[in-house]
């Protein structure tokens, strides 16, 4: 349990944090934020991590540096064209290990100092992302990494694994396989903080739930079951109380984040041991929600409230949506095929050769051949169109 007395990191015994990030195709969806720019889920995580690193750097000015050591794995590499961009073929990769560097965590404050270098490294990996969702493999490999790190160095008793995903694995026959892997990690004193991302708002903001809600989709249920119970008392609890989070009985370290600001705040819980170490925080009463209230969600935030319109109104709206979806789908496929054919013609014609730079999902892609670039764009359009169609069918 990550109690206060167990989270007093020193330079000799730092606090170890692992990040497990879903980099599959679903993470290209946009996320809400107060700024005017549009961010996808991966960009929002990247920005949030930068903010958290900057916070750790600021807190470290009041004490020793290097008190939080972090490493980050991504699962979902290996899209259909990743080999064209130098991809290794591995579906799970160390995202903070730059070329020619040994396997080692990096101090969170040092990550802030060298943020431009590591940010550029992660963005260079982008063309090889957006594959399927090997979540089970991600849990297995990061569990092995925790074991290696703990064998090679002493850390404070409790460690943390922060998981960011939509909870839709493609490498399991049952979600229970992943839940069991999470249990194994928790049994080894690794607290699992679970961050769920999706298009629909299904939870109340800044609330830690004590049990699964009936209307939650399977992805949310899986992410909830993976999460650890909030240890009390602990640095984590103090952080949540200070930021006015509502805490149910037996709260899980699980939250849905459809806004980049909430993502940054929830991710910042990993710096709470530094805050507890360097200053005394004001304490606010913990708002404990009884079990009866936890189930009684207001209609405005309940999924079922969106479906209370009469059947006559739904029968009018749905055909219009289907016709629009069909039209968009046809034109998208037609455009993708045309772009792909142009790329094939250009390659068969022997050119044109030359550096080609374009932006997709907020990331910069480079190619030495215009034809290859065209085929890549076409393939991505087809893949995303198919994903959108499948999600529409599910709904």
Rosetta blueprint (number, residue, H / E / L):
1 X L
2 X L
3 X L
4 X H
5 X H
6 X H
7 X L
8 X L
9 X L
10 X L
11 X L
12 X L
13 X L
14 X E
15 X E
16 X E
17 X E
18 X E
19 X E
20 X E
21 X E
22 X E
23 X L
24 X L
25 X H
26 X H
27 X H
28 X H
29 X L
30 X E
31 X E
32 X E
33 X L
34 X L
35 X L
36 X L
37 X L
38 X L
39 X E
40 X E
41 X H
42 X H
43 X H
44 X H
45 X H
46 X H
47 X H
48 X H
49 X H
50 X H
51 X H
52 X H
53 X H
54 X H
55 X H
56 X H
57 X H
58 X H
59 X H
60 X H
61 X L
62 X L
63 X L
64 X L
65 X L
66 X L
67 X L
68 X E
69 X E
70 X E
71 X E
72 X E
73 X E
74 X E
75 X E
76 X L
77 X L
78 X L
79 X L
80 X L
81 X L
82 X H
83 X H
84 X H
85 X H
86 X L
87 X L
88 X L
89 X L
90 X L
91 X L
92 X E
93 X E
94 X E
95 X L
96 X L
97 X L
98 X L
99 X L
100 X L
101 X L
102 X L
103 X L
104 X L
105 X L
106 X E
107 X E
108 X H
109 X H
110 X H
111 X H
112 X H
113 X H
114 X L
115 X H
116 X H
117 X H
118 X H
119 X H
120 X H
121 X H
122 X H
123 X H
124 X H
125 X H
126 X H
127 X H
128 X H
129 X L
130 X L
131 X L
132 X L
133 X L
134 X L
135 X H
136 X H
137 X H
138 X H
139 X H
140 X H
141 X H
142 X H
143 X H
144 X H
145 X H
146 X H
147 X H
148 X H
149 X H
150 X H
151 X H
152 X H
153 X L
154 X L
155 X E
156 X L
157 X L
158 X L
159 X E
160 X E
161 X E
162 X E
163 X E
164 X E
165 X E
166 X L
167 X L
168 X L
169 X L
170 X L
171 X L
172 X L
173 X L
174 X L
175 X L
176 X H
177 X H
178 X H
179 X H
180 X H
181 X H
182 X H
183 X H
184 X H
185 X H
186 X H
187 X H
188 X L
189 X L
190 X E
191 X E
192 X E
193 X E
194 X E
195 X E
196 X E
197 X L
198 X L
199 X L
200 X L
201 X L
202 X L
203 X L
204 X L
205 X L
206 X L
207 X E
208 X E
209 X L
210 X L
211 X L
212 X L
213 X L
214 X L
215 X L
216 X L
217 X L
218 X H
219 X H
220 X H
221 X H
222 X H
223 X H
224 X H
225 X H
226 X H
227 X L
228 X L
229 X E
230 X L
231 X L
232 X L
233 X L
234 X L
235 X H
236 X H
237 X H
238 X H
239 X H
240 X H
241 X H
242 X H
243 X L
244 X L
245 X L
246 X E
247 X E
248 X E
249 X L
250 X L
251 X L
252 X E
253 X L
254 X E
255 X E
256 X E
257 X L
258 X L
259 X E
260 X H
261 X H
262 X H
263 X H
264 X H
265 X H
266 X H
267 X H
268 X H
269 X H
270 X H
271 X H
272 X H
273 X H
274 X H
275 X H
276 X H
277 X H
278 X H
279 X L
280 X L
281 X L
282 X L
283 X L
284 X L
285 X L
286 X L
287 X L
288 X E
289 X E
290 X L
291 X H
292 X H
293 X H
294 X H
295 X H
296 X L
297 X L
298 X L
299 X H
300 X H
301 X H
302 X L
303 X H
304 X H
305 X H
306 X H
307 X H
308 X L
309 X L
310 X L
311 X H
312 X H
313 X H
314 X H
315 X H
316 X H
317 X H
318 X H
319 X H
320 X H
321 X H
322 X H
323 X H
324 X H
325 X H
326 X H
327 X H
328 X H
329 X H
330 X H
331 X H
332 X H
333 X H
334 X H
335 X H
336 X H
337 X H
338 X H
339 X H
340 X H
341 X H
342 X H
343 X H
344 X H
345 X H
346 X H
347 X H
348 X H
349 X L
350 X L
351 X L
352 X L
353 X E
354 X E
355 X E
356 X E
357 X E
358 X E
359 X E
360 X E
361 X L
362 X L
363 X E
364 X E
365 X E
366 X E
367 X E
368 X E
369 X E
370 X H
371 X H
372 X H
373 X H
374 X H
375 X H
376 X H
377 X H
378 X H
379 X H
380 X H
381 X H
382 X H
383 X H
384 X H
385 X H
386 X H
387 X H
388 X H
389 X H
390 X H
391 X H
392 X H
393 X H
394 X H
395 X L
